[in-house]
Every structure is written in C-alpha cells, then in structure tokens.
Amino acid sequence: MKKKHLIFLSCILLLSFIFPSLSRADSDFLDDKSVFQFLQEAFRAQVSLGEKLQSMEEIHEALFPYFTEGSMDQFLDENLFTENGKYITYGTDFPIYYIPFFTYTSETKVVRSQDHIFIFEFFPEADEGPVSYESHYEGVRLDKVEGDWKVAEFLYDNIPSEIIEEAEGAATPIKMELAQKSMVKVSLQIGLVLNPIASFYKYGSSCVVDHLK
C-alpha cells in the first residue's frame, strides 16, 4: 500500500512539472499559429458583448484574459452602450478598437520585438460596396502583463516603420503602390508630350487629369 502511495505522489509531482511548462509554452506563443488563435479568441470575446445585455462584471470577465486595462477601456468607451442598467455593443460598418479582420495567412505578419509582439496586415484600397477605404495597415501590439500576453494597443497608421520593414522588407506594399502610381504619372506625362492625341484616346480625359493632379 505504501509503495502505491509513493508511486501516486511521484506521478503528481511529475505532472506538476510537465503542465506548468506546457502552460508557459502556450503563454510564450512559440509559433504564429498560437498567436493567431489567441487573437481569434480575443475577437470572439469582443463580438460576444453584442449578443445580449450584460453586467460590467461579466464584460470585464470576458475581456480580461485578452486585453490590458488600457486597451479594454478604449474599446468599451468607443463601443459600449447602456440599456436598463446593463451593457451591450452594436454592429457597425466602421469597427474601432476591434481586433482587425486579419486573413490569418502569410499576409498577416508577426514580429517579435523585445517585450512586444506586433501583428499587422496590409489592406489594399477598396472602393466598392458600402464601405470604402484607402490602402493602409492595421494591427495590434501585444505586451506581456504579469506573465500573460495581452492586447495592449490597437494600431492603424502608427505601426513603427522599422517593424513593417522587418516583416515586409524594404519594398513594402504601400511603397510599391506609390511607386507604381508615380511610374504611371511619369508615363502619362511623357506620352502627352510625345503624342498627346494618342495618350488622350488611350487613357481617357478623366484618367489623364486624375493622374496629373
């Protein structure tokens, strides 16, 4: 009986060593997939606030595992509404302080920098449908708070350039797009000088005027 008891205690001690190490591995986000899973869960936590009226305690409990106090306050100040003493969020075409609509593919970049993890993606210009926007980056920054990674900042046009270049290389999508537009503009200018009539028929008067602004 004593021998079985010792074996049982040994198993407990072994598990106590194994499972904490697994927990630390998860919290350290050793690969991009685990980072993506965390962000998807954080997004679902945000969306869940629009499913029913809740108390502030319930809302805090839903968001606390994923967001710092500062980023949580930003999100709630912008999106939370009160009804009959409880709270809810509403849908919007312009979600602010939500986890971005990442594709969670190779286009979603993950850059680790000292005590931060930057996750961001380039969104090309869209001018069709109910929502339109210019080409831009969106992302979030994760910070480690008391041993756990949490969303600390929502990033729009304030992603550090060195972080983008580390992930994308010197020729970032925005730089390439601007270069392409510049090349089109130069080509049109040269074409107008050499053969204005042909350029007009090729591009149309509206396109020529637009690119020469």
C-alpha positions in Angstrom: 0.0 0.0 0.0 2.8 2.4 0.9 4.5 1.6 -2.4 1.4 2.5 -4.4 1.1 5.7 -2.4 4.7 6.7 -3.3 4.0 5.9 -7.0 0.9 8.1 -6.9 2.8 11.0 -5.3 5.6 10.6 -7.9 3.0 10.9 -10.7 1.6 14.0 -9.2 5.0 15.6 -8.9 5.8 14.7 -12.5 2.6 16.2 -13.8 3.2 19.4 -11.8 6.5 19.8 -13.6 5.0 18.9 -17.0 1.9 21.0 -17.1 3.4 24.3 -15.9 6.0 24.0 -18.6 3.2 23.5 -21.2 1.4 26.5 -19.8 4.4 28.7 -20.1 5.0 27.4 -23.7 1.4 28.5 -24.6 1.8 31.9 -23.0 5.1 32.5 -24.8 3.4 32.0 -28.2 6.2 29.9 -29.7 4.7 30.0 -33.2 2.5 32.3 -35.2 -0.4 29.8 -35.1 -0.8 30.2 -31.4 -0.7 34.0 -31.7 -3.5 33.8 -34.4 -5.6 31.5 -32.2 -5.3 34.0 -29.3 -6.4 36.9 -31.5 -9.3 35.0 -32.8 -10.4 34.2 -29.3 -10.0 37.9 -28.3 -12.1 38.9 -31.3 -14.8 36.4 -30.3 -14.8 37.9 -26.8 -15.4 41.3 -28.2 -18.2 40.2 -30.5 -19.9 38.3 -27.7 -20.7 41.6 -26.0 -23.2 42.3 -28.7 -25.1 39.1 -28.2 -27.0 40.1 -25.0 -27.2 42.6 -22.2 -24.6 42.0 -19.6 -23.3 43.5 -16.3 -20.0 45.3 -16.2 -18.6 42.4 -14.2 -19.5 39.9 -16.9 -18.0 42.2 -19.6 -14.8 42.6 -17.7 -14.6 38.8 -17.2 -15.0 38.2 -20.9 -12.3 40.7 -22.0 -9.8 40.4 -19.1 -7.9 37.3 -20.4 -7.1 39.1 -23.7 -6.8 42.8 -23.1 -4.9 45.2 -20.9 -6.9 47.6 -18.8 -6.0 50.5 -21.2 -7.0 48.7 -24.4 -10.1 47.4 -22.7 -11.2 50.9 -21.7 -10.5 52.2 -25.2 -12.7 49.5 -26.7 -15.5 50.0 -24.2 -15.5 53.8 -24.3 -16.0 53.6 -28.0 -18.4 50.7 -28.4 -20.4 50.1 -25.2 -24.0 51.3 -24.8 -26.2 51.0 -21.7 -29.8 49.7 -21.6 -31.8 49.3 -18.4 -28.7 49.3 -16.2 -26.8 46.7 -18.3 -24.5 47.0 -21.3 -24.2 45.9 -24.9 -22.3 46.7 -28.1 -23.9 47.3 -31.5 -22.8 46.3 -35.0 -21.1 48.9 -37.2 -19.6 49.3 -40.6 -16.5 51.0 -39.1 -15.4 49.0 -36.1 -12.9 50.9 -33.9 -10.7 49.2 -31.4 -11.7 45.7 -32.5 -9.2 43.1 -33.5 -8.7 43.7 -37.2 -10.2 41.4 -39.8 -7.0 39.6 -40.4 -6.8 36.8 -43.0 -4.6 34.8 -40.7 -2.4 33.8 -43.6 1.1 34.6 -44.7 -0.2 38.1 -45.3 -0.7 38.5 -41.5 2.7 39.5 -40.2 4.0 38.6 -36.7 7.1 40.5 -35.5 8.6 39.9 -32.0 10.5 42.9 -30.6 11.8 42.6 -27.0 8.8 42.7 -24.8 6.3 43.2 -27.6 4.6 41.2 -30.4 3.4 43.2 -33.4 0.7 41.6 -35.5 -0.4 43.5 -38.6 -1.6 43.2 -42.2 -1.7 45.4 -45.3 -5.2 46.1 -46.6 -5.3 47.2 -50.2 -7.6 50.1 -51.3 -11.3 49.2 -51.6 -13.8 51.5 -53.3 -16.7 49.1 -53.9 -19.6 48.3 -51.7 -21.0 50.1 -48.7 -17.5 50.6 -47.1 -14.5 52.1 -48.9 -11.0 52.9 -47.7 -7.5 53.7 -48.9 -4.7 51.3 -48.7 -3.4 51.0 -45.1 -2.0 48.8 -42.4 -4.0 47.6 -39.4 -2.7 45.7 -36.4 -2.3 45.2 -32.7 0.6 45.2 -30.2 0.8 42.5 -27.5 2.6 43.2 -24.3 3.4 40.7 -21.5 1.5 41.6 -18.3 2.3 39.6 -15.2 3.4 36.6 -17.4 0.5 36.7 -19.8 0.4 38.2 -23.3 -2.4 40.7 -23.8 -3.6 43.2 -26.5 -2.1 46.5 -25.3 -2.6 48.7 -28.3 -4.7 48.9 -31.5 -2.5 50.0 -34.5 -3.7 51.9 -37.5 -1.3 54.4 -39.1 1.1 54.2 -36.1 2.9 51.0 -36.7 6.7 51.7 -36.4 8.2 51.7 -39.8 11.1 49.5 -38.7 8.6 46.8 -37.7 6.9 46.9 -41.1 10.2 46.8 -42.9 11.4 43.9 -40.8 8.4 41.9 -41.9 7.9 43.1 -45.4 11.4 44.1 -46.5 12.4 47.5 -47.9 9.7 47.4 -50.6 6.5 47.5 -48.5 3.1 47.2 -50.3 2.4 50.9 -49.8 5.8 51.9 -51.1 5.3 49.7 -54.2 1.8 51.1 -54.8 3.1 54.7 -54.6 6.0 53.8 -56.9 3.5 52.3 -59.4 1.4 55.4 -59.3 4.5 57.6 -59.8 5.5 55.5 -62.8 2.0 55.8 -64.3 2.1 59.5 -63.8 5.5 59.9 -65.5 4.4 57.7 -68.4 1.4 59.8 -68.9 3.4 63.0 -68.8 5.9 61.7 -71.4 3.1 60.3 -73.5 1.3 63.7 -73.5 4.5 65.4 -74.6 5.3 63.0 -77.4 1.9 62.1 -78.6 -0.9 63.9 -76.8 -3.7 62.7 -79.1 -2.8 59.0 -78.7 -2.5 59.4 -74.9 -5.9 61.0 -74.7 -7.6 58.2 -76.6 -5.7 55.6 -74.7 -6.4 56.7 -71.1 -9.4 59.0 -71.4 -9.5 62.6 -70.4 -10.7 61.9 -66.8 -7.8 59.4 -66.2 -5.2 61.9 -67.5 -6.5 64.7 -65.4 -6.7 62.5 -62.3 -3.1 61.2 -62.6 -1.6 64.6 -63.3 -3.0 66.2 -60.1 
